[in-house]
Amino acid sequence: MGVVNKSLPPKSKRKTMNCYKCKTPNPDNWFYCRECGGKASQPAFTTNLYMGTEAGKRTDVEFSSTTIEEHTKQIISNKQDKSDKFWADKVKQAGVR
C-alpha cells in the first residue's frame, strides 16, 4: 500500500482539464495529451515574466563573439596579471626590495 497524500482531494473530486490544443478531456491530468501528443496545459512561465523583472531590465550586459583561442589567451593574461600584482604587493609588504 502506497503513501496517501492527504492534502490532495480524492481523484473523483479533482478538477479535470482538457488539452488546450485539441480540447480532448484529460481526466488523469497527464502532462502530455494522450490524443494529440502535445503538452496538455499552457506553460506557467514565459520569458515575458523574466523581462519584467529588474534583472531583465539590465542594459549594461554586452554580448560579443570570440574564438576559444582568443578567450583562452585573455583568461591566461588576466590570471597572470592578477598573480603578478598579488606577488608584487606581497614583496612590498615584506619590505623586500
C-alpha positions in Angstrom: 0.0 0.0 0.0 1.4 3.4 -1.0 1.6 6.6 0.8 -1.6 8.6 0.7 -1.2 12.4 0.2 -4.0 13.8 2.3 -3.5 17.3 1.0 -5.0 16.4 -2.3 -8.7 15.8 -2.8 -9.8 12.4 -4.0 -9.3 11.8 -7.7 -13.1 11.9 -8.3 -13.3 15.4 -6.9 -10.3 16.9 -8.6 -10.9 19.4 -11.3 -10.1 17.8 -14.7 -8.9 19.9 -17.5 -9.0 19.5 -21.3 -6.0 19.6 -23.6 -5.6 23.3 -24.5 -4.7 22.4 -28.1 -7.3 19.7 -29.1 -9.7 20.1 -26.2 -9.7 16.4 -25.5 -10.7 15.6 -21.9 -7.7 14.8 -19.7 -9.2 13.2 -16.6 -5.9 11.8 -15.3 -4.2 15.2 -15.6 -1.4 13.9 -17.8 1.4 16.4 -18.7 1.1 15.4 -22.4 -2.2 14.9 -24.2 -2.9 11.2 -24.9 -4.7 12.2 -28.1 -2.5 14.8 -29.9 0.8 14.3 -28.1 1.3 18.0 -27.3 1.6 19.5 -23.8 -1.8 19.2 -22.1 -1.6 22.7 -20.5 -0.1 26.0 -21.3 3.3 26.9 -19.7 3.1 28.6 -16.4 6.0 30.9 -17.0 7.2 32.8 -20.1 10.3 34.8 -20.9 8.0 37.9 -20.7 7.8 37.3 -16.9 11.6 37.5 -16.8 11.8 40.6 -18.9 9.5 42.4 -16.4 12.0 41.9 -13.5 14.9 44.1 -12.5 17.3 41.5 -13.9 15.5 41.6 -17.3 15.8 45.4 -17.5 19.6 45.5 -17.3 21.1 47.3 -20.3 24.8 47.0 -19.2 25.2 43.4 -20.5 27.1 43.2 -23.7 27.4 40.2 -26.0 30.3 39.6 -28.3 31.7 36.7 -30.3 35.3 35.5 -29.9 37.2 32.3 -30.6 38.2 29.8 -28.0 41.9 30.6 -28.6 41.3 34.4 -28.0 39.3 33.7 -24.9 41.9 31.3 -23.5 44.7 33.9 -24.1 42.6 36.6 -22.4 41.9 34.4 -19.4 45.6 33.4 -19.0 46.7 37.0 -19.4 44.2 38.1 -16.7 45.3 35.4 -14.3 49.0 36.3 -14.9 48.3 40.0 -14.3 46.5 39.2 -11.0 49.3 36.9 -10.0 52.0 39.4 -10.7 50.1 42.1 -8.8 49.5 39.8 -5.9 53.2 38.9 -5.6 54.3 42.5 -6.1 52.1 43.5 -3.2 53.4 40.7 -1.0 57.0 41.7 -1.7 56.2 45.3 -0.9 54.5 44.3 2.4 57.5 42.1 3.3 59.8 45.1 2.7 62.0 43.0 0.3 63.5 45.0 -2.5 
